[in-house]
Structures are given as structure tokens and as C-alpha cells.
Amino acid sequence: MLSVHVHSIVADGMNVFYREAGTAGHPVILLLHGGIASSFQFRALMPLLARDFHVIAPDLPGHGFTSQTQGRTKPYSYTFSSLAHTLIAFVDGLKLTSYALYMFDFGAAVGYRLALAHPERVTAIVAQGGNAYVEGLGKAWEPVKALWGDVKPSSATDKLELLRAALLTPSGVHWVYSHGSGTHGNGRHVAPESHIFESSLLLQEPKRQDVHLALLADYKSTVELYPLFQRYLRDWSPRVLAIWGTRDAFLGVEGARMYRRDVPDAQVVLLDAGHFVLETHVEEVAVAVTRFMLML
């Protein structure tokens, strides 16, 4: 099994931490993590892909070990547009001009913005719970949708505080990972280090709670861009592999099937898993991604 190395690079006034495995010169796969997560979630996948590919997984701003540099003159604005701007600077800093996008959860909100900015660079799309359709937003999004529709600042603040208490405490993060695993009945469970690691970062830097809340509130801007994401898929016809857990409580499996509307030959792989597919089915995902990428 090949080793995973850690690095950092200054991009857009941020000290961007990233994990890297594989050999330079092999096809690049850029791995983009989800919310309340980091590149740590790719720890088991990267060695499995590194034999054939050059895999790079950054921590998005506000996540993992990425931090603001002392030289940055303005406070960072935690929106998906800002995260995409930083990711573009990161990619440019590494001189990456051709890559496949592996996008999970919030990573798709950032990755598709990258694709819109530089569609010519994208060799393929791997959407592992990487949603681009309103049909994929599950019932768990209802409290967040209510927040988007609230025009009263005081009421919106109250809703944000309820989300903070429900999702951004150690018990809340545990619930997200356990509920999101969808493992009831299939005998597979999320390893405890996943939620413990992310909880520890929230406890060390309480301001990260505000970052996650800001992104939940800003996800409305991503939903508004869904039609542009879909137009990109139709106009550029990238090769698409959609991997989804049939038990995903947050992003429904219809989000995977919808890809075939815009990319008719999109490959769809459905696993008896929940939202955090890599925590329970990493070997199956690695096989599917490797087969898909080697056919490019």
C-alpha cells in the first residue's frame, strides 16, 4: 500500500493543508471533502488509488488543518464562492492543468464552481454523494431550507442556533456520522475516529461552528447554481461516475439517477450504504473509481 504524504501551500492568503499520494505524471484526481469533514475522510481511499493515479486532497478553508495566514489583510468570507476562489488558487499554485474531480457533499458545491471556471481542465466527474439536483436534497435538508426562506434576521438567527446545537457539538457530530452511515441492517459501521477527529477540531476552534453555519446558510446559492451545473454537464459532456449510498439520509439516491438526464452515458453505482460511503465501503468505491478512470 502506497504512502500518503501531507503538505501545505499558501493560496489566496490561506495556508492550505493537503494530502497527496501517487506519482506525478499519472492522471490527477482532486478529492474534495464534504461538510463537517476534511481530507481525513479520504485516508483509506487514497492509498488504494495511488498505484494508478496522482491523488490530491486539500482541506477546504474552515476545515481540517487549513488556516488563514497572518499576511492576509481581510478576514476570510466563508461562502462557497470564496472556497472555490481559494481552490482555484490552490490548483494554480500546484500547476494542475488537467484533473478529474472527485466530489462529496459540500465538495460538489465547490468543485462544480471550479468546473464552471475552468471546464477545459476537467477530465471526468466522480460524484460520490456529490449532488447537483434539487431532487437529491433529502428530508434532512428541510430545517436548512426553512432557514433560506426566512426573511426575519431574528428568526433566522434562532434557526441557526438550533442547527448549532443539533449538529455542531460532539454529540451532534456523532449523530451526523452515525445517522449518516445508514448501516442499520448491513453490518457495517463508521469507525469512531471519524467523528471524534472532526469533533476535536470544533472544540479546539469554536469559531469553526460559525463557519459551518455560514456555509449551511450559503448553500442556497449553490442550489441556485444547480441549473448552471447541469448546463455544464450537457455542454461539456464530461465522463461521469455517480456513486451513492441507497440509505443516504441527507442526499437521496435520486441525485445519482438524475445525472443520466444530462449525461446519458453516466455510470451510476448504488451501494447498500449511507451518506459516508467511504467509511463503510471504501474498497468497493476504489474498484469502481479505478475501473472508471482507466477507461478514460
C-alpha positions as CSV (number, residue, x, y, z in Angstrom):
1,M,0.0,0.0,0.0
2,L,1.4,3.4,-1.0
3,S,2.0,6.1,1.5
4,V,0.0,9.3,1.8
5,H,2.1,12.4,2.4
6,V,1.0,15.8,3.9
7,H,1.9,19.2,2.6
8,S,0.7,22.8,2.7
9,I,0.8,25.7,0.3
10,V,-0.2,29.4,0.5
11,A,-3.1,30.1,-1.8
12,D,-5.4,33.1,-1.7
13,G,-4.0,34.2,1.6
14,M,-4.8,30.8,3.2
15,N,-2.3,28.1,4.3
16,V,-4.0,25.2,2.5
17,F,-3.2,21.8,4.0
18,Y,-3.4,18.8,1.7
19,R,-2.7,15.1,1.4
20,E,-1.1,13.6,-1.6
21,A,-0.3,10.1,-2.8
22,G,0.7,8.5,-6.1
23,T,3.2,9.5,-8.7
24,A,3.5,12.9,-10.5
25,G,2.7,12.3,-14.2
26,H,-0.1,9.9,-13.5
27,P,-3.7,11.1,-14.1
28,V,-4.6,13.6,-11.3
29,I,-7.7,13.1,-9.2
30,L,-8.6,16.1,-7.0
31,L,-10.6,14.9,-3.9
32,L,-13.0,17.4,-2.4
33,H,-14.4,16.5,1.0
34,G,-17.8,17.4,2.5
35,G,-19.1,19.5,5.4
36,I,-18.1,18.8,9.0
37,A,-15.3,16.8,7.4
38,S,-11.8,17.2,5.9
39,S,-9.3,15.4,3.8
40,F,-9.1,12.9,6.7
41,Q,-12.1,11.2,5.2
42,F,-10.0,10.1,2.2
43,R,-7.3,8.5,4.4
44,A,-8.3,4.9,3.3
45,L,-9.2,5.7,-0.3
46,M,-6.0,7.5,-1.3
47,P,-3.6,4.5,-0.9
48,L,-6.0,2.3,-2.9
49,L,-6.0,4.8,-5.8
50,A,-2.3,5.8,-5.6
51,R,-0.9,2.9,-7.7
52,D,-2.6,4.2,-10.8
53,F,-3.3,7.9,-10.1
54,H,-1.9,11.0,-8.6
55,V,-4.4,11.9,-5.9
56,I,-4.6,15.2,-4.1
57,A,-7.0,16.1,-1.2
58,P,-7.0,19.6,0.2
59,D,-8.7,20.7,3.4
60,L,-11.1,23.4,2.3
61,P,-11.0,26.7,4.2
62,G,-12.6,26.4,7.6
63,H,-12.0,22.7,7.6
64,G,-9.2,20.4,8.7
65,F,-5.8,22.0,9.1
66,T,-6.2,24.8,6.6
67,S,-5.9,28.2,8.2
68,Q,-5.7,31.9,7.4
69,T,-2.2,33.3,7.0
70,Q,-1.0,36.2,9.1
71,G,-0.3,38.1,5.9
72,R,-4.0,38.0,4.8
73,T,-5.3,41.6,5.0
74,K,-9.0,40.8,5.0
75,P,-11.0,38.4,7.1
76,Y,-12.0,35.3,5.1
77,S,-15.6,35.2,3.9
78,Y,-16.9,31.7,4.3
79,T,-19.1,31.3,1.3
80,F,-18.9,28.6,-1.4
81,S,-17.8,31.2,-3.9
82,S,-14.9,32.1,-1.6
83,L,-14.0,28.4,-1.1
84,A,-14.0,27.9,-4.9
85,H,-11.8,31.0,-5.4
86,T,-9.3,29.6,-2.9
87,L,-9.4,26.2,-4.6
88,I,-8.7,27.7,-7.9
89,A,-5.6,29.5,-6.4
90,F,-4.6,26.2,-4.8
91,V,-4.9,24.3,-8.1
92,D,-3.0,27.1,-9.9
93,G,-0.3,27.0,-7.2
94,L,0.3,23.3,-7.8
95,K,0.3,24.0,-11.6
96,L,-2.5,21.4,-12.2
97,T,-4.0,21.9,-15.6
98,S,-5.8,18.6,-16.0
99,Y,-7.7,16.6,-13.3
100,A,-10.7,14.6,-12.5
101,L,-12.9,15.9,-9.8
102,Y,-14.0,13.5,-7.0
103,M,-16.7,15.4,-5.1
104,F,-18.5,14.5,-1.9
105,D,-21.3,16.5,-0.3
106,F,-20.2,20.2,0.1
107,G,-17.2,19.3,-2.1
108,A,-19.5,19.3,-5.1
109,A,-20.7,22.8,-4.4
110,V,-17.0,23.9,-4.6
111,G,-16.0,21.5,-7.4
112,Y,-18.7,22.5,-9.8
113,R,-17.8,26.1,-9.4
114,L,-14.2,25.1,-10.3
115,A,-15.6,23.2,-13.3
116,L,-17.6,26.3,-14.4
117,A,-14.4,28.5,-14.1
118,H,-12.1,26.0,-16.0
119,P,-14.2,23.4,-17.8
120,E,-11.3,22.6,-20.1
121,R,-9.3,21.2,-17.3
122,V,-11.8,18.6,-16.0
123,T,-11.2,15.1,-17.4
124,A,-14.0,13.4,-15.5
125,I,-16.5,13.8,-12.7
126,V,-16.8,11.3,-9.8
127,A,-19.8,12.4,-7.8
128,Q,-19.8,10.4,-4.6
129,G,-22.9,11.8,-2.9
130,G,-21.9,14.9,-4.9
131,N,-25.3,16.5,-5.6
132,A,-26.3,18.8,-8.4
133,Y,-30.1,18.4,-8.4
134,V,-32.9,19.6,-6.2
135,E,-34.3,16.0,-6.5
136,G,-31.3,14.8,-4.5
137,L,-32.0,17.0,-1.4
138,G,-33.4,14.7,1.2
139,K,-35.8,15.4,4.1
140,A,-32.9,16.2,6.4
141,W,-32.5,19.4,4.5
142,E,-35.9,20.7,5.5
143,P,-34.6,22.7,8.5
144,V,-31.9,24.3,6.4
145,K,-34.4,25.1,3.6
146,A,-36.6,26.8,6.3
147,L,-33.6,29.0,7.1
148,W,-33.1,30.0,3.5
149,G,-36.7,31.2,3.3
150,D,-36.7,33.2,6.5
151,V,-36.5,36.9,5.8
152,K,-36.6,37.9,9.5
153,P,-33.0,38.2,10.9
154,S,-34.0,37.3,14.4
155,S,-35.9,34.2,13.3
156,A,-33.0,33.2,11.1
157,T,-30.6,33.5,14.0
158,D,-32.9,31.3,16.1
159,K,-32.9,28.7,13.4
160,L,-29.1,28.9,13.1
161,E,-28.7,28.4,16.9
162,L,-30.9,25.3,16.7
163,L,-28.7,23.9,13.9
164,R,-25.6,24.7,16.0
165,A,-27.0,22.7,19.0
166,A,-28.2,19.8,16.8
167,L,-25.1,19.4,14.5
168,L,-22.0,21.2,15.8
169,T,-21.5,19.7,19.3
170,P,-19.6,16.4,19.9
171,S,-22.9,14.6,20.3
172,G,-24.2,16.4,17.2
173,V,-21.2,15.4,15.1
174,H,-21.6,11.8,16.4
175,W,-25.2,11.9,15.3
176,V,-24.3,13.2,11.8
177,Y,-21.8,10.4,11.3
178,S,-23.9,7.6,12.9
179,H,-27.2,8.7,11.3
180,G,-25.4,9.4,8.0
181,S,-23.8,5.9,7.9
182,G,-27.1,4.3,7.1
183,T,-25.6,1.0,8.4
184,H,-28.7,-0.4,10.1
185,G,-29.1,-4.0,8.8
186,N,-25.9,-4.2,6.7
187,G,-23.4,-5.0,9.5
188,R,-21.0,-2.1,8.6
189,H,-20.3,0.8,10.9
190,V,-18.5,4.1,10.8
191,A,-15.2,4.0,12.7
192,P,-15.3,6.2,15.8
193,E,-12.2,8.1,14.9
194,S,-14.1,9.9,12.1
195,H,-16.5,11.8,14.3
196,I,-14.0,12.1,17.2
197,F,-11.4,13.8,14.9
198,E,-13.9,16.3,13.5
199,S,-15.4,17.0,17.0
200,S,-11.9,17.7,18.3
201,L,-11.4,20.4,15.7
202,L,-14.7,22.0,16.6
203,L,-13.7,22.0,20.3
204,Q,-10.2,23.4,19.6
205,E,-11.6,26.2,17.4
206,P,-15.1,27.1,18.4
207,K,-15.3,29.7,15.5
208,R,-15.5,26.7,13.2
209,Q,-19.1,26.3,14.3
210,D,-19.8,29.7,12.8
211,V,-18.1,28.6,9.6
212,H,-20.3,25.5,9.2
213,L,-23.4,27.5,9.9
214,A,-22.4,30.2,7.4
215,L,-22.0,27.5,4.7
216,L,-25.3,25.9,5.5
217,A,-26.9,29.3,5.1
218,D,-25.0,30.0,1.9
219,Y,-25.8,26.6,0.3
220,K,-28.9,28.3,-1.1
221,S,-26.5,30.0,-3.5
222,T,-25.4,26.5,-4.7
223,V,-29.0,25.4,-5.2
224,E,-29.5,28.5,-7.4
225,L,-26.5,27.4,-9.4
226,Y,-27.7,23.8,-10.0
227,P,-29.1,24.8,-13.5
228,L,-25.7,26.1,-14.4
229,F,-24.0,22.9,-13.1
230,Q,-26.5,20.9,-15.2
231,R,-25.8,23.0,-18.3
232,Y,-22.1,22.5,-17.9
233,L,-22.8,18.7,-17.8
234,R,-24.8,18.9,-21.0
235,D,-22.5,21.3,-22.9
236,W,-19.2,19.7,-22.0
237,S,-20.3,16.1,-21.6
238,P,-17.7,15.0,-19.1
239,R,-17.4,11.3,-18.2
240,V,-19.5,10.9,-15.1
241,L,-19.4,8.3,-12.3
242,A,-22.1,8.8,-9.7
243,I,-21.6,6.7,-6.5
244,W,-24.3,6.8,-3.9
245,G,-25.5,5.0,-0.8
246,T,-29.1,3.8,-1.1
247,R,-29.5,4.6,2.6
248,D,-28.2,8.2,2.4
249,A,-30.3,10.2,4.8
250,F,-29.0,13.6,3.6
251,L,-28.7,13.3,-0.2
252,G,-31.2,11.0,-1.7
253,V,-30.3,8.4,-4.4
254,E,-32.4,10.3,-6.9
255,G,-29.5,12.7,-7.0
256,A,-27.4,10.0,-8.6
257,R,-30.0,8.9,-11.1
258,M,-30.6,12.5,-12.3
259,Y,-27.1,12.6,-13.8
260,R,-28.3,10.4,-16.6
261,R,-30.7,13.1,-17.7
262,D,-27.8,15.5,-18.5
263,V,-25.1,12.9,-19.3
264,P,-27.0,9.9,-20.8
265,D,-23.9,7.6,-20.5
266,A,-23.2,8.5,-16.9
267,Q,-22.3,5.4,-14.8
268,V,-24.3,5.0,-11.6
269,V,-23.1,2.8,-8.8
270,L,-25.5,2.3,-5.9
271,L,-24.2,0.7,-2.7
272,D,-26.0,-0.6,0.4
273,A,-24.6,2.3,2.4
274,G,-25.4,5.7,3.8
275,H,-24.0,9.2,3.3
276,F,-20.5,8.4,4.4
277,V,-19.8,5.6,1.8
278,L,-16.1,5.7,2.3
279,E,-16.4,4.8,6.0
280,T,-18.1,1.6,5.2
281,H,-17.4,0.7,1.5
282,V,-14.0,2.1,0.6
283,E,-12.8,-1.0,-1.3
284,E,-15.9,-1.1,-3.5
285,V,-15.5,2.7,-4.2
286,A,-11.8,2.3,-5.1
287,V,-12.6,-0.5,-7.5
288,A,-15.4,1.5,-9.2
289,V,-13.2,4.6,-9.5
290,T,-10.2,2.8,-10.8
291,R,-12.2,1.0,-13.5
292,F,-13.9,4.2,-14.5
293,M,-10.7,6.3,-14.6
294,L,-8.7,3.6,-16.5
295,M,-11.4,3.8,-19.3
296,L,-10.8,7.5,-20.0
